[in-house]
Every structure is written in C-alpha cells, then in structure tokens.
Amino acid sequence: MDSYAVRFLFSFFMEGTTISDLMINEQIRDKEVRLIGEGGEQLGIMSARDALKMAEDAGLDLVKIAPTAKPPVCKIVDYGKYKYEQVRKEKEAKKKQRVIEIKEIRLSPNIDTNDLNTKINAARKFLTKGDRVKVTLRFRGREMAHMNNSKHILDDFAESLSDISVVEKAPKVEGRSMTMFLTEKR
C-alpha cells in the first residue's frame, strides 16, 4: 500500500465512520447507561445490552444523547424522527437570532446644522432597525488643535437621539478621531 492510501485510511477511521455525531444501537459500547423511555420517563441505570434489547422490543432505536454524563444517558426513540426534530429546532433557532451590526456615521468638526440633521436621521433609521451606531468625528490638519472645542458636536448628536438611544461608550479620542457608540433603548 502506498503512503496516500495509508493516510486516507488513517484519517477515515480517526474521523469516525458514523454519519452523525450521535451513537445509536450497536455503536454504544458502554457497560452501563442511564435509560430514558420513549415517553420521557426515567427507566434507571442498566447495562447497554439490556437497554438495546428494550429498544428493539419497542421497535425503536437506542440513541446516546448525553455521552459525557456518568453514566452516559441513552434514550429510546425513532432515530429518523429524532434527527429530523433536531434539525428543525436548529433551523428555528437560526431564524430567531439576529446579528447586530455596527453602522458608522462620520462627522467633521465644521459640519453645518442641516448636514448634521441628515446624519441624525440616518442614525435614527439604523437604531430603529436594532443596529449599533458608531459616531466618528474626524479631524484633519489644523482641526487637531481644537479637538476639545468640537466635543459638543457629539454631545448634541447624542442629545438629539436621546429619545430612542443610549450612549453605550462616551466620546473618546483615538488618534485623529473622536468616537462614540449609541445603542437602542431597551
């Protein structure tokens, strides 16, 4: 056998031959297992062989659902139906989760009031969608000498959105910019 075939076989057996991460029926090699019946009732601790026999008598599968427990927990279920339910629960959980994005709004120290109002409206739209807003006040050239005088722009920005938002992180100078984070009020 060449080295490629040896590596393939080694990786095949090391990764496992089961399609699923759950062990079923004869794959369960533990001496003792804690058994749960098909109705969810506790049947106690017994040998894996007896548990498998009970599952076969019921016409169902023995599935190891908690392999790290002492002793491992097995349940008598229809494996296909159980797997289907697990996939459906995962899909349902994915639907409900929402990724919170950070939207950035950039301002300059000599911004006009109408431009500021436009940026405030954009931030309001982001906040109502549930996103976080990073407000950045960028300084260029000689504007760097008057950073402290420009902090009021971020304060006014936060004040005008105070009805729907909360300042998560107060204005902070980082290099050539001053940043502040806003989140939606809960």
C-alpha positions in Angstrom: 0.0 0.0 0.0 1.3 3.4 -0.9 1.5 6.3 1.7 -1.5 8.1 0.2 -3.8 5.1 0.8 -2.4 4.7 4.4 -3.1 8.3 5.2 -6.6 8.1 3.7 -7.5 5.0 5.7 -6.0 6.5 8.9 -8.0 9.7 8.5 -11.1 7.8 7.6 -11.0 5.7 10.8 -9.8 8.6 13.0 -12.6 11.0 12.0 -15.2 8.3 12.5 -17.4 6.3 10.2 -20.7 7.5 11.6 -22.7 10.0 9.6 -23.9 11.7 12.7 -22.2 12.7 16.0 -24.8 10.6 17.9 -24.2 7.0 18.6 -27.1 4.6 18.0 -27.8 0.9 18.8 -24.7 -1.3 18.4 -22.3 1.7 18.3 -22.9 2.2 22.0 -20.1 0.3 23.8 -20.6 1.5 27.4 -21.2 -1.1 30.1 -23.9 0.9 31.9 -26.2 3.6 30.6 -29.0 5.7 32.2 -32.1 4.9 30.1 -34.9 7.2 29.3 -38.0 5.7 27.8 -39.9 6.8 24.7 -42.3 8.8 26.7 -39.5 10.7 28.6 -39.8 8.6 31.8 -36.6 7.6 33.6 -36.1 3.8 33.4 -32.9 3.8 35.6 -29.3 2.6 35.1 -28.9 -0.7 33.3 -26.4 -2.4 31.0 -26.3 -1.2 27.4 -27.2 -4.7 26.2 -30.5 -4.7 28.2 -31.2 -1.1 27.1 -30.7 -2.2 23.4 -33.0 -5.2 23.9 -35.7 -2.9 25.3 -35.4 -0.6 22.4 -35.6 -3.5 19.9 -38.7 -4.9 21.7 -40.3 -1.4 21.3 -39.3 -1.4 17.6 -37.3 1.8 18.1 -33.6 2.8 18.3 -31.3 3.4 21.3 -29.7 6.8 21.0 -26.9 8.1 23.2 -28.0 11.7 23.8 -25.5 12.7 26.6 -22.2 10.9 26.1 -20.2 12.9 28.7 -22.5 12.1 31.6 -21.6 9.5 34.2 -23.1 7.0 33.2 -24.0 8.1 29.6 -27.6 8.9 29.0 -29.4 7.0 26.3 -33.0 7.4 25.1 -35.4 5.0 23.3 -36.6 6.9 20.2 -37.2 6.6 16.5 -33.8 7.8 15.2 -35.0 9.3 12.0 -37.7 11.3 13.7 -35.3 12.4 16.4 -32.8 13.6 13.9 -35.5 15.5 12.0 -36.6 17.2 15.2 -33.1 18.3 16.0 -32.5 19.8 12.5 -35.9 21.6 12.7 -35.0 23.0 16.2 -31.6 24.3 14.9 -33.3 26.0 11.9 -35.9 27.6 14.2 -33.1 28.9 16.5 -31.3 30.4 13.5 -34.4 32.2 12.4 -34.8 33.8 15.8 -31.3 35.0 16.2 -30.3 38.4 14.9 -26.9 39.7 14.2 -26.4 43.2 15.5 -24.4 45.2 13.0 -22.3 48.3 13.8 -23.1 51.2 11.4 -20.7 54.1 11.3 -21.6 57.7 10.8 -18.7 60.1 10.1 -18.8 63.8 11.0 -16.3 66.6 10.7 -15.8 69.5 13.2 -17.2 72.2 10.8 -20.4 70.4 9.9 -23.4 72.5 9.1 -26.7 72.1 11.0 -28.6 70.7 8.0 -25.9 68.2 7.3 -25.9 67.2 11.0 -29.7 66.7 10.9 -29.3 64.4 7.8 -26.7 62.3 9.7 -29.0 62.2 12.8 -31.9 60.9 10.6 -29.6 58.2 9.2 -28.6 57.2 12.7 -32.2 57.2 13.8 -33.0 54.8 11.0 -30.1 52.5 11.9 -31.1 52.5 15.6 -34.8 51.7 14.9 -33.6 48.6 12.9 -31.7 47.4 16.0 -28.2 48.2 14.9 -25.5 49.9 17.0 -24.2 53.2 15.7 -20.6 54.3 15.8 -20.4 58.1 15.5 -16.9 59.3 14.4 -15.8 62.9 14.5 -12.7 63.0 12.2 -10.1 65.8 12.5 -7.8 66.9 9.7 -4.8 69.3 9.7 -5.3 72.3 12.0 -8.6 70.9 13.3 -6.4 68.7 15.6 -5.6 71.8 17.7 -9.2 72.4 18.5 -10.4 68.8 19.4 -11.8 69.9 22.8 -14.0 72.6 21.3 -15.6 70.0 19.0 -16.8 67.6 21.6 -20.1 69.4 21.8 -21.0 68.1 18.3 -21.0 64.5 19.6 -22.9 65.6 22.7 -25.5 67.4 20.6 -25.8 64.3 18.3 -26.4 62.0 21.3 -28.9 64.6 22.8 -31.0 64.7 19.7 -31.2 60.9 19.6 -31.8 60.5 23.4 -35.5 59.6 22.9 -34.6 56.3 21.1 -31.0 55.7 22.1 -28.5 55.5 24.9 -24.8 56.3 24.8 -23.0 53.0 25.2 -19.5 54.3 25.1 -18.9 58.0 25.8 -16.9 60.1 23.3 -13.2 59.1 23.4 -10.3 60.4 21.4 -8.4 57.8 19.3 -5.7 59.2 17.1 -7.2 61.7 14.6 -10.8 61.0 15.5 -13.2 61.0 18.4 -15.7 58.1 18.6 -18.9 57.4 20.5 -21.2 54.4 20.4 -25.0 54.6 20.6 -27.5 51.7 21.1 -31.2 51.4 21.0 -33.1 52.0 24.3 -34.5 48.8 25.7 
